[in-house]
Amino acid sequence: MTPANIFITFARFICATVLHVSLIDEISHGMMMMKFVCNHQYKFKLYWVAWICGFCQAMSCLLVEIANIGVLNGANDTIDIVFNFIALAIITDFDNLVFSSMKGEVFRELITEDFTSDVLRISHTTSKKCSLFEKSD
């Protein structure tokens, strides 16, 4: 193996960092979904299905990030590194692209922030940082 030059190393670092920063919100959202289901099992008919949805979101983002590290380390050209990064960034943003294309769908209304903020309000939590009205009995 020949050592990589400084440009290839810098491109790997920048691409890995940018994808990591862009995936932090997606992973934390999946983890918040799992915590909400654990604290509010009574709101779901099959609570484990809702938990698995949050788990799949968090794990898919984590696996894409691991794949990104593998692809970046396997590429030996700066152009290949950038193109592979762009392809993985599009894959991670695919769910947002599908959501934005659902302009006239009735289902879109059920997953917007206006609807979910009222329906999925946190009634109680097990967090030590919660306020008095959020504490579990």
C-alpha positions as CSV (number, residue, x, y, z in Angstrom):
1,M,0.0,0.0,0.0
2,T,1.2,3.5,-0.8
3,P,0.4,6.2,1.7
4,A,-2.3,8.7,0.6
5,N,-1.3,12.2,-0.2
6,I,-2.5,15.2,1.8
7,F,-5.3,16.1,-0.6
8,I,-6.9,12.6,-0.5
9,T,-6.6,12.6,3.3
10,F,-8.2,16.0,3.6
11,A,-11.0,15.0,1.2
12,R,-11.7,11.9,3.3
13,F,-11.8,14.0,6.5
14,I,-14.1,16.7,5.1
15,C,-16.6,14.2,3.5
16,A,-16.7,12.0,6.6
17,T,-17.2,15.1,8.9
18,V,-19.9,16.6,6.7
19,L,-21.9,13.4,6.5
20,H,-21.6,12.8,10.2
21,V,-22.9,16.3,11.1
22,S,-25.8,15.9,8.7
23,L,-26.8,12.6,10.2
24,I,-26.8,13.7,13.9
25,D,-30.3,15.1,13.7
26,E,-31.7,12.0,12.0
27,I,-30.2,9.6,14.6
28,S,-31.3,11.7,17.5
29,H,-34.8,11.9,16.0
30,G,-35.0,8.1,15.8
31,M,-33.8,7.8,19.4
32,M,-36.4,10.3,20.5
33,M,-39.1,8.2,18.8
34,M,-37.9,5.1,20.7
35,K,-37.9,7.0,24.0
36,F,-41.4,8.4,23.3
37,V,-42.7,4.9,22.7
38,C,-41.1,3.6,25.9
39,N,-42.7,6.3,27.9
40,H,-46.1,6.2,26.2
41,Q,-46.8,2.6,25.4
42,Y,-50.5,3.0,26.2
43,K,-50.9,5.4,23.2
44,F,-50.1,2.6,20.7
45,K,-52.0,-0.6,19.7
46,L,-48.7,-2.3,18.9
47,Y,-46.1,-0.2,20.7
48,W,-43.2,-2.4,19.6
49,V,-43.9,-1.6,15.9
50,A,-43.6,2.1,16.7
51,W,-40.3,1.4,18.6
52,I,-38.9,-0.6,15.7
53,C,-39.6,2.4,13.3
54,G,-37.5,4.7,15.5
55,F,-34.8,1.9,15.8
56,C,-34.7,1.4,12.0
57,Q,-34.3,5.1,11.4
58,A,-31.4,5.4,13.9
59,M,-29.7,2.2,12.7
60,S,-30.1,3.0,9.0
61,C,-28.3,6.3,9.5
62,L,-25.6,4.7,11.5
63,L,-25.1,2.0,8.9
64,V,-24.9,4.6,6.1
65,E,-22.2,6.4,8.1
66,I,-20.2,3.2,8.6
67,A,-20.6,2.5,4.8
68,N,-19.4,6.0,4.1
69,I,-16.2,5.5,6.1
70,G,-15.6,2.2,4.3
71,V,-16.2,3.8,0.9
72,L,-14.0,6.8,1.7
73,N,-11.1,4.6,2.8
74,G,-11.4,2.4,-0.3
75,A,-11.3,5.2,-2.8
76,N,-7.8,6.3,-4.0
77,D,-8.8,9.4,-6.0
78,T,-10.2,12.7,-4.8
79,I,-12.9,12.7,-7.4
80,D,-14.0,9.2,-6.4
81,I,-14.2,10.2,-2.8
82,V,-16.3,13.2,-3.6
83,F,-18.7,11.4,-5.9
84,N,-19.2,8.5,-3.5
85,F,-19.8,11.0,-0.7
86,I,-22.4,12.8,-2.8
87,A,-24.1,9.4,-3.6
88,L,-24.3,8.5,0.0
89,A,-25.6,12.0,1.0
90,I,-28.4,11.6,-1.5
91,I,-29.3,8.2,-0.1
92,T,-29.5,9.7,3.4
93,D,-31.7,12.6,2.2
94,F,-34.0,10.3,0.2
95,D,-36.8,10.3,2.8
96,N,-36.9,14.1,2.9
97,L,-37.1,14.2,-0.9
98,V,-40.0,11.8,-1.0
99,F,-41.8,13.8,1.7
100,S,-41.3,17.1,-0.2
101,S,-42.8,15.5,-3.3
102,M,-46.0,14.6,-1.5
103,K,-47.7,17.9,-2.0
104,G,-51.3,16.9,-2.5
105,E,-51.3,13.6,-0.5
106,V,-53.7,13.3,2.5
107,F,-51.1,11.2,4.3
108,R,-48.7,14.2,4.4
109,E,-51.1,16.0,6.7
110,L,-50.7,13.2,9.3
111,I,-46.9,13.6,9.6
112,T,-46.5,17.3,9.5
113,E,-45.4,19.2,12.7
114,D,-48.8,20.9,13.1
115,F,-50.6,17.6,13.6
116,T,-48.0,15.6,15.4
117,S,-47.2,18.3,18.0
118,D,-50.8,18.0,19.3
119,V,-51.2,14.3,19.0
120,L,-47.8,13.1,20.2
121,R,-47.5,15.5,23.2
122,I,-45.2,14.2,25.9
123,S,-47.4,13.3,28.9
124,H,-44.7,12.0,31.2
125,T,-41.1,11.1,31.0
126,T,-38.5,9.3,33.0
127,S,-35.8,12.0,32.4
128,K,-34.2,13.6,35.4
129,K,-34.2,17.0,33.5
130,C,-38.0,17.1,33.0
131,S,-40.2,19.8,34.5
132,L,-42.7,19.0,37.3
133,F,-45.7,18.5,35.0
134,E,-43.9,16.0,32.9
135,K,-42.9,13.6,35.7
136,S,-44.3,10.1,35.7
137,D,-46.4,8.9,38.6
